[in-house]
Amino acid sequence: MSLESKEKIVRNKDTGGTFIRYIKSFFHAVDGILYAIKNEHNLIIMIFAAIIVIIGGFYYSISSAEWLFCIAMIGAIMACEMINTAIEAVVDLASPEIHSLAKVAKDTASSASLILSITAMIGAFIIFFPKLF
């Protein structure tokens, strides 16, 4: 379909009124979170780490700016892991057989989560190390 076409593109989820579509979208997102919690072991590790950071933040009374960093990193890491999960699912769907490019796609997607997690660990070290000693 060309960009000039006036024909409306209809997707499967486009049924119901605007409010109903928003509600459906919300519950689809919740389904994605529940799937990831049940099936992605790395997400469980990340949730555990987030709980430790939150407890540490309260215990050491970190500043508002430090809280903003911690919350932003927790959200970014969780979102990145969800994107990684989605990419892996699409690659598995598109290439059920073992393929070197499928491996590249899956490995680089997971490396994004790793890089973000390392960045968050460095930030947490900068925030919490002075408070520990």
C-alpha positions, 0 to 999 in steps of 0.5 A: 500500500502506498503512502498516498493511499487514503485507504484505512489500515485496519488491524485485528485489535481495532474493534470496539470504541476508543475507550475499549481499545485502550482497555484492551491494549492495557490488558495485552501489555499486562499479559506481556508482563505476566508472560515475561515474569513466568518465562524469562528467568533474567526478568526474575533476577532483575526484579530481585535486584530492583527490590534490593535497590529500592530497599537500599534507597530507603535504608540509606535515604538517597536523594531525589536525584539518586532516586530518579536515576534508580527508578529510570534504570529499573524501568529502562532495564525492565523495558529493554528485557521485554523488547529482548523477549519480543525480538527473540519470540519474533526470531523464533517465529520467523526462523524456527530452524537454527540459523546464524542470522537468527543467533546474531539477532537474539544475541545482540538483543540480549546484549542490549539488556546486558549493557544497560544492566552494567550501566545501572550497576555502575550508577548504583555503585556510584550512589551506594558505595560512598554510603556503605563506607 
